[in-house]
Amino acid sequence: MTVAEFLLWAVLGFLFWKKKLQRRFPAMGAYLALRLTSAPVLFLLLSGYVFASRDLSYPIYFFAYWAVYLASAILLFFICMEVFRSALSALPGLMKFGIVIFRWTILASVIVTFSSMPFSHKGMLLIPDIAFGVMRSVSILELCLLAFLCLSMNALHLSVRDIAFGISLGFGLMSANDFIAVSLISRSSSLTAPFQFAYQAIILFTLGTWTAYCALPEPARKPLVMPVNSTIYRWNEIASALGHTGTQVAVQQPANSFFLTDVENVVEKVLNRNLQSRESES
């Protein structure tokens, strides 16, 4: 199953770059490249083929594994932003405002992660605790993003076959899979436990789903047509106006002869009426 996972990653990367999706999702392209290049290197380090001494191979594997793990978590933050930006591309006002909230949410998640860490381990064992905390935050963010897309698909006119929804769906499945595995791993830590096979099967299913999304033609995004009085249109206009300064309006002071000009006009009208009345009497 591990070999099948690596082959699916390779096929997914080939289709992803063949369709030039890395231009639309550069962070996702970097994530695929990281997974494809790190998997064989980590396997060789763990097997001891690179260094003859296990005492030298395992420490290098330890630092390499957790460096890849942290890099993956950081790339997942950027992937969530790319998916969010792609889903709201038809509403630029809400997209820009949402990206600002998104960044503050990421900052708050990182602060909560480091402030809630128990720091029970010391030395190098602190690295896994930090990595797990960051990955937990990004996993929650992925589930929230998937829930947002599912609830707003009709309003955004987002198709189920859209690649942005497919990426979010896959990471949502992986996040839920990780949370379930963490809750069960304390009961059975054996690599041959049944839930380990179920965990790997969900990963294979997710990779197969992504491969299908990349292989099948993506439907064109229809233009978002909505009435002027719709709520989402008003929200988009309000979000577009936020952060922009108002138009500078120059107020011209009235001239000194403004009052005299009005008086002159009134007198002229009165004289004209008197002339017309006299002519009618004569």
Secondary structure, 3 states (H helix, E strand, C coil): CHHHHHHHHHHHHHHHHHCCHHHCCHHHHHHHHHHHHHHHHHHHHHHCCCCCCHHHHHHHHHHHHHHHHHHHHHHHHHHHHHHHHHHCCCCHHHHHHHHHHHHHHHHHHHHHHHHCCCCCCCHHHHHHHHHHHHHHHHHHHHHHHHHHHHHCHHHHCCCCCCHHHHHHHHHHHHHHHHHHHHHHHCCCCCCCCHHHHHHHHHHHHHHHHHHHHHHCCCCCCCCCCCCCCCHHHHHHHHHHHCCCCCCCCCCCCCCCCHHHHHHHHHHHHHHHHHHHHHHHHC
